């Protein structure tokens, strides 16, 4: 999903093209998905993200146009072109890894649900210095959706992980600074 306006980020570029540690977030997310066990990757763009669409097409990524009427409407438009279940992911998860995508898919396969929402404890986001815009309560725990999901046709379950990489989604400039710092730390070889 890379068609949002990115108004909270207030950057001079389209949100998916915002650079974290020198690379556009959308490239980082695409590479993680492409390196995972998912069968194919399709980017959902909108009229708000023409440069992102052009960039992805240049990289050889399949692109589907959505109306740009908000996340839910754009998600529905994108899902109407895909077989289910489908892994969905927002373009502002720059620390996403292929291993985490595969782990979420394994959690989905191990559940009896038709869909899976991947969430992290909201306090993990706060401890990392990330903004927390959306939360929900699940069995007495305040959770934040990560933007990584498996969407089927029916009832959903929630998979909670404490993977810091999934707690880092960039909605504001401060989030981008934290993501850049963490990306640099993750790129350093262990000493």
Residue, then its C-alpha position, 0 to 999 in steps of 0.5 A: x500500500x503506497x498511495x497515501x497523502x503522507x500529510x503527517x510526514x510533511x516531507x517534500x517527497x511522496x511518503x513512499x519515496x521518503x528516504x530512510x538511511x539513504x533508500x526510499x521506504x517503498x524500496x525497503x518494503x518491496x525488497x523485504x516482500x520480494x525476498x519472502x515466501x510470498x508468491x508475488x508483490x503488487x504495489x497499490x498506488x494512487x493519484x497522490x503518488x505518481x512519482x512512486x508509481x513511476x519509480x516502481x514501474x522502473x524497478x519492474x514492480x507490478x502496480x495497481x492503481x487505486x482511487x486515492x480515497x483513503x486507506x480502506x477504499x484503496x485497500x479494497x480496490x487493491x484486494x479486488x485484483x488479488x486472490x485471497x488470502x493476500x499479504x498486505x503491507x504499508x510502504x512506511x515500514x522501512x525496517x521490515x524484513x523477509x523473515x518477519x513477513x514469513x513469520x507473520x505468514x506462518x502465524x496465519x497458517x497456524x491460526x484458524x482465522x481467515x485473516x490476521x492483523x499483525x500488532x505490536x504493544x503500543x508501549x514498545x512503539x513509545x519506548x522506541x520514540x515512535x508516534x502512536x496514532x492508532x491503538x486497540x485493546x486486545x485482552x487488556x493490552x494496548x496494541x498498535x497495528x503494524x500495517x502488515x496483515x494477511x487478508x482473507x474473506x472472513x474472521x480475523x485474529x490478532x498476532x502480537x509480536x515484540x519485533x522492534x522492526x515492526x514497531x517502526x512505521x514512519x508517519x512523522x519526521x521524528x519517526x523517520x529520524x528514529x527509523x534512520x538511526x535504527x536502520x544504521x544500527x541494524x546494518x552494522x556487523x555484530x562486533 
